């Protein structure tokens, strides 16, 4: 077995940093390029980088307008769709902390996770089980958020909490895993050495976005490079994936 070790030095971590700004920087240079394509059996839903960034920064402004403060956590109860990355990166851009959870969780399961996470707000798609928790619940509205004046990206210590995901609980109960803003920088080694990604690529990942592997490989990595992310619409059966690619 032959292993290759990259011994090149990594760039220094900036003193002030925001994960969302880092991920969206490349896309700002190609505003008309497709950033996200939601694949449906009969159509494709396309967001350009300009669309995506407008919605993300509008979402950030809308969340702050609710009185949330940097560091507050937001529980995400969202399906695979355009609202997920808008809320995820919009919260991070505002200095808030999104907590991604599986849309398949039952009410009792997500109630336990909410008790652990302590969110100040829950953002939920219709029909998704909600926790028994005092935090207010709102529905995502990327179209409305796009009309908000864009928020200024919140810069701060790169070591501060950026987002939280929960483990699957396959060996016990799910536990929250906190990720710092700077964690995105460690993915740089994967772009070329592991994935071979370029800005010209269109990358499809069929997993749920609340898992770190899908979130990183399927969204954050292609957007960091200015590539295009493809996501099957919520509820797409695995047998339908080959037809979606044609």
Phi and psi in degrees as GROMACS dihedral restraints (atoms count N, CA, C in turn):
[ dihedral_restraints ]
;  ai    aj    ak    al  type     phi  dphi    fc
    3     4     5     6     1  -108.4    20    10
    4     5     6     7     1   128.0    20    10
    6     7     8     9     1  -114.5    20    10
    7     8     9    10     1   144.2    20    10
    9    10    11    12     1  -116.2    20    10
   10    11    12    13     1   126.9    20    10
   12    13    14    15     1  -111.7    20    10
   13    14    15    16     1   125.8    20    10
   15    16    17    18     1   -83.9    20    10
   16    17    18    19     1   110.6    20    10
   18    19    20    21     1  -100.8    20    10
   19    20    21    22     1     6.2    20    10
   21    22    23    24     1   -67.2    20    10
   22    23    24    25     1   143.6    20    10
   24    25    26    27     1   -68.5    20    10
   25    26    27    28     1   145.7    20    10
   27    28    29    30     1   -87.4    20    10
   28    29    30    31     1   150.6    20    10
   30    31    32    33     1   -59.8    20    10
   31    32    33    34     1   150.4    20    10
   33    34    35    36     1   -65.3    20    10
   34    35    36    37     1   145.8    20    10
   36    37    38    39     1   -74.7    20    10
   37    38    39    40     1   128.4    20    10
   39    40    41    42     1   -60.2    20    10
   40    41    42    43     1   153.7    20    10
   42    43    44    45     1   -70.7    20    10
   43    44    45    46     1   -33.4    20    10
   45    46    47    48     1  -123.8    20    10
   46    47    48    49     1   143.0    20    10
   48    49    50    51     1  -159.6    20    10
   49    50    51    52     1   152.7    20    10
   51    52    53    54     1  -142.4    20    10
   52    53    54    55     1   126.6    20    10
   54    55    56    57     1   -58.5    20    10
   55    56    57    58     1   -44.1    20    10
   57    58    59    60     1   -64.0    20    10
   58    59    60    61     1   -42.8    20    10
   60    61    62    63     1   -62.5    20    10
   61    62    63    64     1   -39.5    20    10
   63    64    65    66     1   -61.8    20    10
   64    65    66    67     1   -45.3    20    10
   66    67    68    69     1   -66.9    20    10
   67    68    69    70     1   -33.6    20    10
   69    70    71    72     1   -94.4    20    10
   70    71    72    73     1    -3.5    20    10
   72    73    74    75     1   -60.8    20    10
   73    74    75    76     1   -45.1    20    10
   75    76    77    78     1   -64.7    20    10
   76    77    78    79     1   -39.0    20    10
   78    79    80    81     1   -66.2    20    10
   79    80    81    82     1   -23.0    20    10
   81    82    83    84     1   -66.9    20    10
   82    83    84    85     1   -19.7    20    10
   84    85    86    87     1   -87.4    20    10
   85    86    87    88     1   -11.6    20    10
   87    88    89    90     1  -132.8    20    10
   88    89    90    91     1    66.1    20    10
   90    91    92    93     1   -63.1    20    10
   91    92    93    94     1   -27.0    20    10
   93    94    95    96     1   -91.2    20    10
   94    95    96    97     1    -1.4    20    10
   96    97    98    99     1   -79.2    20    10
   97    98    99   100     1   141.4    20    10
   99   100   101   102     1   -61.2    20    10
  100   101   102   103     1   125.7    20    10
  102   103   104   105     1   -97.6    20    10
  103   104   105   106     1   -40.8    20    10
  105   106   107   108     1  -137.5    20    10
  106   107   108   109     1   129.5    20    10
  108   109   110   111     1  -123.8    20    10
  109   110   111   112     1   117.4    20    10
  111   112   113   114     1   -91.4    20    10
  112   113   114   115     1   118.8    20    10
  114   115   116   117     1   -89.8    20    10
  115   116   117   118     1   117.1    20    10
  117   118   119   120     1  -110.3    20    10
  118   119   120   121     1   157.7    20    10
  120   121   122   123     1   -58.8    20    10
  121   122   123   124     1   -32.2    20    10
  123   124   125   126     1  -113.6    20    10
  124   125   126   127     1    -1.9    20    10
  126   127   128   129     1  -166.5    20    10
  127   128   129   130     1   166.7    20    10
  129   130   131   132     1  -117.7    20    10
  130   131   132   133     1   137.4    20    10
  132   133   134   135     1  -103.0    20    10
  133   134   135   136     1   117.4    20    10
  135   136   137   138     1  -114.7    20    10
  136   137   138   139     1   132.4    20    10
  138   139   140   141     1  -117.4    20    10
  139   140   141   142     1   124.4    20    10
  141   142   143   144     1   -76.0    20    10
  142   143   144   145     1   171.2    20    10
  144   145   146   147     1   -62.6    20    10
  145   146   147   148     1   -36.3    20    10
  147   148   149   150     1   -62.6    20    10
  148   149   150   151     1   -44.7    20    10
  150   151   152   153     1   -59.0    20    10
  151   152   153   154     1   -48.0    20    10
  153   154   155   156     1   -62.0    20    10
  154   155   156   157     1   -49.1    20    10
  156   157   158   159     1   -65.2    20    10
  157   158   159   160     1   -40.0    20    10
  159   160   161   162     1   -60.0    20    10
  160   161   162   163     1   -44.1    20    10
  162   163   164   165     1   -68.8    20    10
  163   164   165   166     1   -40.0    20    10
  165   166   167   168     1   -65.4    20    10
  166   167   168   169     1   -48.1    20    10
  168   169   170   171     1   -72.2    20    10
  169   170   171   172     1   -28.9    20    10
  171   172   173   174     1   -68.5    20    10
  172   173   174   175     1   -39.9    20    10
  174   175   176   177     1   -60.7    20    10
  175   176   177   178     1   -44.1    20    10
  177   178   179   180     1   -57.5    20    10
  178   179   180   181     1   -44.5    20    10
  180   181   182   183     1   -64.5    20    10
  181   182   183   184     1   -41.6    20    10
  183   184   185   186     1   -64.5    20    10
  184   185   186   187     1   -39.9    20    10
  186   187   188   189     1   -66.4    20    10
  187   188   189   190     1   -41.8    20    10
  189   190   191   192     1   -67.2    20    10
  190   191   192   193     1   -31.5    20    10
  192   193   194   195     1   -66.3    20    10
  193   194   195   196     1   -19.7    20    10
  195   196   197   198     1   -78.7    20    10
  196   197   198   199     1    -4.0    20    10
  198   199   200   201     1    96.1    20    10
  199   200   201   202     1     5.1    20    10
  201   202   203   204     1   -69.0    20    10
  202   203   204   205     1   151.0    20    10
  204   205   206   207     1  -117.8    20    10
  205   206   207   208     1   148.6    20    10
  207   208   209   210     1   -50.1    20    10
  208   209   210   211     1   134.3    20    10
  210   211   212   213     1    98.9    20    10
  211   212   213   214     1   -18.9    20    10
  213   214   215   216     1   -66.9    20    10
  214   215   216   217     1   146.1    20    10
  216   217   218   219     1   -98.1    20    10
  217   218   219   220     1   145.8    20    10
  219   220   221   222     1  -123.8    20    10
  220   221   222   223     1   123.3    20    10
  222   223   224   225     1   -85.0    20    10
  223   224   225   226     1   124.2    20    10
  225   226   227   228     1   -98.3    20    10
  226   227   228   229     1   121.5    20    10
  228   229   230   231     1  -120.5    20    10
  229   230   231   232     1    71.7    20    10
  231   232   233   234     1  -127.3    20    10
  232   233   234   235     1   148.1    20    10
  234   235   236   237     1   -81.8    20    10
  235   236   237   238     1   174.7    20    10
  237   238   239   240     1   -69.4    20    10
  238   239   240   241     1   111.1    20    10
  240   241   242   243     1  -176.6    20    10
  241   242   243   244     1   178.5    20    10
  243   244   245   246     1   -63.5    20    10
  244   245   246   247     1   -25.5    20    10
  246   247   248   249     1   -66.6    20    10
  247   248   249   250     1   -30.5    20    10
  249   250   251   252     1   -60.6    20    10
  250   251   252   253     1   -58.0    20    10
  252   253   254   255     1   -66.6    20    10
  253   254   255   256     1   -29.1    20    10
  255   256   257   258     1   -65.0    20    10
  256   257   258   259     1   -45.8    20    10
  258   259   260   261     1   -68.3    20    10
  259   260   261   262     1   -44.1    20    10
  261   262   263   264     1   -59.4    20    10
  262   263   264   265     1   -54.4    20    10
  264   265   266   267     1   -78.1    20    10
  265   266   267   268     1   -27.9    20    10
  267   268   269   270     1   -64.1    20    10
  268   269   270   271     1   -43.3    20    10
  270   271   272   273     1   -62.2    20    10
  271   272   273   274     1   -45.6    20    10
  273   274   275   276     1   -64.0    20    10
  274   275   276   277     1   -40.8    20    10
  276   277   278   279     1   -59.5    20    10
  277   278   279   280     1   -34.0    20    10
  279   280   281   282     1   -82.1    20    10
  280   281   282   283     1    -3.4    20    10
  282   283   284   285     1    85.4    20    10
  283   284   285   286     1     6.9    20    10
  285   286   287   288     1   -86.1    20    10
  286   287   288   289     1   172.5    20    10
  288   289   290   291     1  -122.1    20    10
  289   290   291   292     1   102.0    20    10
  291   292   293   294     1   -71.7    20    10
  292   293   294   295     1   141.5    20    10
  294   295   296   297     1  -116.8    20    10
  295   296   297   298     1   104.0    20    10
  297   298   299   300     1   -82.5    20    10
  298   299   300   301     1   133.0    20    10
  300   301   302   303     1  -134.3    20    10
  301   302   303   304     1   157.1    20    10
  303   304   305   306     1   -70.2    20    10
  304   305   306   307     1   133.1    20    10
  306   307   308   309     1   -68.7    20    10
  307   308   309   310     1   -12.5    20    10
  309   310   311   312     1   -85.6    20    10
  310   311   312   313     1    -5.6    20    10
  312   313   314   315     1   -64.8    20    10
  313   314   315   316     1   146.9    20    10
  315   316   317   318     1   -80.4    20    10
  316   317   318   319     1   168.6    20    10
  318   319   320   321     1   -59.9    20    10
  319   320   321   322     1   -41.6    20    10
  321   322   323   324     1   -67.7    20    10
  322   323   324   325     1   -37.9    20    10
  324   325   326   327     1   -66.1    20    10
  325   326   327   328     1   -45.0    20    10
  327   328   329   330     1   -75.5    20    10
  328   329   330   331     1   -23.1    20    10
  330   331   332   333     1   -63.7    20    10
  331   332   333   334     1   -41.1    20    10
  333   334   335   336     1   -62.6    20    10
  334   335   336   337     1   -44.0    20    10
  336   337   338   339     1   -66.3    20    10
  337   338   339   340     1   -37.9    20    10
  339   340   341   342     1   -64.5    20    10
  340   341   342   343     1   -37.5    20    10
  342   343   344   345     1   -63.1    20    10
  343   344   345   346     1   -35.8    20    10
  345   346   347   348     1   -73.5    20    10
  346   347   348   349     1   -39.6    20    10
  348   349   350   351     1   -81.9    20    10
  349   350   351   352     1   -32.7    20    10
  351   352   353   354     1    63.6    20    10
  352   353   354   355     1    51.9    20    10
  354   355   356   357     1   -71.4    20    10
  355   356   357   358     1   151.9    20    10
  357   358   359   360     1   -92.8    20    10
  358   359   360   361     1   -11.6    20    10
  360   361   362   363     1  -155.0    20    10
  361   362   363   364     1   147.1    20    10
  363   364   365   366     1  -118.5    20    10
  364   365   366   367     1   130.0    20    10
  366   367   368   369     1  -113.6    20    10
  367   368   369   370     1   120.8    20    10
  369   370   371   372     1  -136.7    20    10
  370   371   372   373     1   138.5    20    10
  372   373   374   375     1   -73.6    20    10
  373   374   375   376     1   154.6    20    10
  375   376   377   378     1   -60.2    20    10
  376   377   378   379     1   141.0    20    10
  378   379   380   381     1    84.3    20    10
  379   380   381   382     1    -1.6    20    10
  381   382   383   384     1   -91.0    20    10
  382   383   384   385     1   136.0    20    10
  384   385   386   387     1   -59.6    20    10
  385   386   387   388     1   137.4    20    10
  387   388   389   390     1  -110.8    20    10
  388   389   390   391     1   153.4    20    10
  390   391   392   393     1   -81.0    20    10
  391   392   393   394     1   156.3    20    10
  393   394   395   396     1   -83.8    20    10
  394   395   396   397     1    91.0    20    10
  396   397   398   399     1  -152.2    20    10
  397   398   399   400     1   146.3    20    10
  399   400   401   402     1   -73.3    20    10
  400   401   402   403     1   -10.6    20    10
  402   403   404   405     1   -62.9    20    10
  403   404   405   406     1   138.8    20    10
  405   406   407   408     1   -64.7    20    10
  406   407   408   409     1   155.1    20    10
  408   409   410   411     1  -118.4    20    10
  409   410   411   412     1   131.5    20    10
  411   412   413   414     1  -128.5    20    10
  412   413   414   415     1   158.8    20    10
  414   415   416   417     1   -92.8    20    10
  415   416   417   418     1   148.1    20    10
  417   418   419   420     1   -69.8    20    10
  418   419   420   421     1   143.7    20    10
  420   421   422   423     1  -144.9    20    10
  421   422   423   424     1    71.3    20    10
  423   424   425   426     1   -57.2    20    10
  424   425   426   427     1   -33.3    20    10
  426   427   428   429     1   -63.4    20    10
  427   428   429   430     1   -43.6    20    10
  429   430   431   432     1   -65.8    20    10
  430   431   432   433     1   -44.9    20    10
  432   433   434   435     1   -61.1    20    10
  433   434   435   436     1   -30.9    20    10
  435   436   437   438     1   -62.0    20    10
  436   437   438   439     1   -21.5    20    10
  438   439   440   441     1   -86.1    20    10
  439   440   441   442     1    -6.8    20    10
  441   442   443   444     1   -76.2    20    10
  442   443   444   445     1   144.2    20    10
  444   445   446   447     1   -57.9    20    10
  445   446   447   448     1   135.4    20    10
  447   448   449   450     1   -61.5    20    10
  448   449   450   451     1   137.0    20    10
  450   451   452   453     1   -73.4    20    10
  451   452   453   454     1   152.3    20    10
  453   454   455   456     1   -75.8    20    10
  454   455   456   457     1   132.0    20    10
  456   457   458   459     1   -65.6    20    10
  457   458   459   460     1   133.7    20    10
  459   460   461   462     1   -81.3    20    10
  460   461   462   463     1   115.4    20    10
  462   463   464   465     1  -100.9    20    10
  463   464   465   466     1   145.9    20    10
  465   466   467   468     1  -170.5    20    10
  466   467   468   469     1  -164.2    20    10
  468   469   470   471     1   -57.7    20    10
  469   470   471   472     1   123.4    20    10
  471   472   473   474     1   -63.0    20    10
  472   473   474   475     1   -15.5    20    10
  474   475   476   477     1   -86.2    20    10
  475   476   477   478     1    -9.3    20    10
  477   478   479   480     1   -68.8    20    10
  478   479   480   481     1   160.5    20    10
  480   481   482   483     1   -64.6    20    10
  481   482   483   484     1   131.8    20    10
  483   484   485   486     1  -106.3    20    10
  484   485   486   487     1   -45.5    20    10
  486   487   488   489     1  -159.9    20    10
  487   488   489   490     1   165.8    20    10
  489   490   491   492     1  -130.1    20    10
  490   491   492   493     1   135.9    20    10
  492   493   494   495     1  -125.8    20    10
  493   494   495   496     1   160.1    20    10
  495   496   497   498     1  -108.3    20    10
  496   497   498   499     1   142.7    20    10
  498   499   500   501     1   -66.7    20    10
  499   500   501   502     1   166.0    20    10
  501   502   503   504     1   -73.2    20    10
  502   503   504   505     1   -22.5    20    10
  504   505   506   507     1    77.6    20    10
  505   506   507   508     1    17.4    20    10
  507   508   509   510     1   -65.4    20    10
  508   509   510   511     1   -24.2    20    10
  510   511   512   513     1  -111.2    20    10
  511   512   513   514     1    16.2    20    10
  513   514   515   516     1   163.0    20    10
  514   515   516   517     1  -150.3    20    10
  516   517   518   519     1   -85.8    20    10
  517   518   519   520     1   145.2    20    10
  519   520   521   522     1   -58.7    20    10
  520   521   522   523     1   140.7    20    10
  522   523   524   525     1  -127.6    20    10
  523   524   525   526     1   145.9    20    10
  525   526   527   528     1   -75.1    20    10
  526   527   528   529     1   139.8    20    10
  528   529   530   531     1  -122.1    20    10
  529   530   531   532     1   116.0    20    10
  531   532   533   534     1   -86.9    20    10
  532   533   534   535     1   135.5    20    10
  534   535   536   537     1  -118.3    20    10
  535   536   537   538     1   130.5    20    10
  537   538   539   540     1   -75.7    20    10
  538   539   540   541     1   159.0    20    10
  540   541   542   543     1   -54.9    20    10
  541   542   543   544     1   -39.5    20    10
  543   544   545   546     1   -68.5    20    10
  544   545   546   547     1   -12.8    20    10
  546   547   548   549     1   -59.2    20    10
  547   548   549   550     1   -28.9    20    10
  549   550   551   552     1   -62.5    20    10
  550   551   552   553     1   -28.1    20    10
  552   553   554   555     1   -67.6    20    10
  553   554   555   556     1   -28.1    20    10
  555   556   557   558     1   -69.4    20    10
  556   557   558   559     1   -17.0    20    10
  558   559   560   561     1   -77.1    20    10
  559   560   561   562     1   -11.7    20    10
  561   562   563   564     1   -58.6    20    10
  562   563   564   565     1   -34.6    20    10
  564   565   566   567     1   -66.0    20    10
  565   566   567   568     1   -22.7    20    10
  567   568   569   570     1   -82.6    20    10
  568   569   570   571     1   -27.2    20    10
  570   571   572   573     1   -56.7    20    10
  571   572   573   574     1   -44.2    20    10
  573   574   575   576     1  -104.7    20    10
  574   575   576   577     1   -45.1    20    10
  576   577   578   579     1   -72.9    20    10
  577   578   579   580     1   -34.1    20    10
  579   580   581   582     1  -101.3    20    10
  580   581   582   583     1   -49.6    20    10
  582   583   584   585     1   -96.3    20    10
  583   584   585   586     1   -26.2    20    10
  585   586   587   588     1    65.7    20    10
  586   587   588   589     1    30.1    20    10
  588   589   590   591     1   -73.4    20    10
  589   590   591   592     1   144.7    20    10
  591   592   593   594     1  -133.2    20    10
  592   593   594   595     1   165.1    20    10
  594   595   596   597     1   -62.1    20    10
  595   596   597   598     1   -18.8    20    10
  597   598   599   600     1   -85.2    20    10
  598   599   600   601     1    -5.0    20    10
  600   601   602   603     1   -80.7    20    10
  601   602   603   604     1   153.9    20    10
  603   604   605   606     1  -119.6    20    10
  604   605   606   607     1   114.3    20    10
  606   607   608   609     1  -111.6    20    10
  607   608   609   610     1   125.4    20    10
  609   610   611   612     1  -106.0    20    10
  610   611   612   613     1   128.7    20    10
  612   613   614   615     1  -128.6    20    10
  613   614   615   616     1   126.5    20    10
  615   616   617   618     1   -93.2    20    10
  616   617   618   619     1     0.3    20    10
  618   619   620   621     1   -78.3    20    10
  619   620   621   622     1   170.6    20    10
  621   622   623   624     1   -73.8    20    10
  622   623   624   625     1   139.4    20    10
  624   625   626   627     1   -72.4    20    10
  625   626   627   628     1   -12.7    20    10
  627   628   629   630     1   -78.8    20    10
  628   629   630   631     1    -6.8    20    10
  630   631   632   633     1   -92.7    20    10
  631   632   633   634     1   140.7    20    10
  633   634   635   636     1   -62.9    20    10
  634   635   636   637     1   -33.1    20    10
  636   637   638   639     1   -65.4    20    10
  637   638   639   640     1   -47.5    20    10
  639   640   641   642     1   -65.4    20    10
  640   641   642   643     1   -44.8    20    10
  642   643   644   645     1   -58.4    20    10
  643   644   645   646     1   -44.8    20    10
  645   646   647   648     1   -73.6    20    10
  646   647   648   649     1   -55.5    20    10
  648   649   650   651     1   -70.8    20    10
  649   650   651   652     1   -37.0    20    10
  651   652   653   654     1   -86.4    20    10
  652   653   654   655     1   -26.1    20    10
  654   655   656   657     1  -124.6    20    10
  655   656   657   658     1   -59.6    20    10
  657   658   659   660     1   -65.9    20    10
  658   659   660   661     1   -40.3    20    10
  660   661   662   663     1   -65.9    20    10
  661   662   663   664     1   -52.2    20    10
  663   664   665   666     1   -61.2    20    10
  664   665   666   667     1   -38.0    20    10
  666   667   668   669     1   -71.1    20    10
  667   668   669   670     1   -33.5    20    10
  669   670   671   672     1   -60.6    20    10
  670   671   672   673     1   -31.9    20    10
  672   673   674   675     1   -94.0    20    10
  673   674   675   676     1    -5.7    20    10
  675   676   677   678     1    81.5    20    10
  676   677   678   679     1    22.0    20    10
  678   679   680   681     1   -88.3    20    10
  679   680   681   682     1  -172.9    20    10
  681   682   683   684     1  -112.7    20    10
  682   683   684   685     1   129.8    20    10
  684   685   686   687     1   -98.3    20    10
  685   686   687   688     1   133.6    20    10
  687   688   689   690     1  -112.9    20    10
  688   689   690   691     1   131.6    20    10
  690   691   692   693     1  -131.8    20    10
  691   692   693   694     1   126.9    20    10
  693   694   695   696     1   -64.0    20    10
  694   695   696   697     1   141.4    20    10
  696   697   698   699     1   -59.6    20    10
  697   698   699   700     1   152.7    20    10
  699   700   701   702     1   -54.7    20    10
  700   701   702   703     1   135.7    20    10
  702   703   704   705     1    86.8    20    10
  703   704   705   706     1     2.6    20    10
  705   706   707   708     1   -69.7    20    10
  706   707   708   709     1   122.9    20    10
  708   709   710   711     1   -71.5    20    10
  709   710   711   712     1   149.5    20    10
  711   712   713   714     1   -59.3    20    10
  712   713   714   715     1   -31.5    20    10
  714   715   716   717     1   -66.0    20    10
  715   716   717   718     1   -18.7    20    10
  717   718   719   720     1   -88.1    20    10
  718   719   720   721     1    -9.0    20    10
  720   721   722   723     1   -60.4    20    10
  721   722   723   724     1   -44.8    20    10
  723   724   725   726     1   -57.5    20    10
  724   725   726   727     1   -38.7    20    10
  726   727   728   729     1   -67.5    20    10
  727   728   729   730     1   -34.0    20    10
  729   730   731   732     1   -66.6    20    10
  730   731   732   733     1   -26.8    20    10
  732   733   734   735     1   -82.8    20    10
  733   734   735   736     1   -12.9    20    10
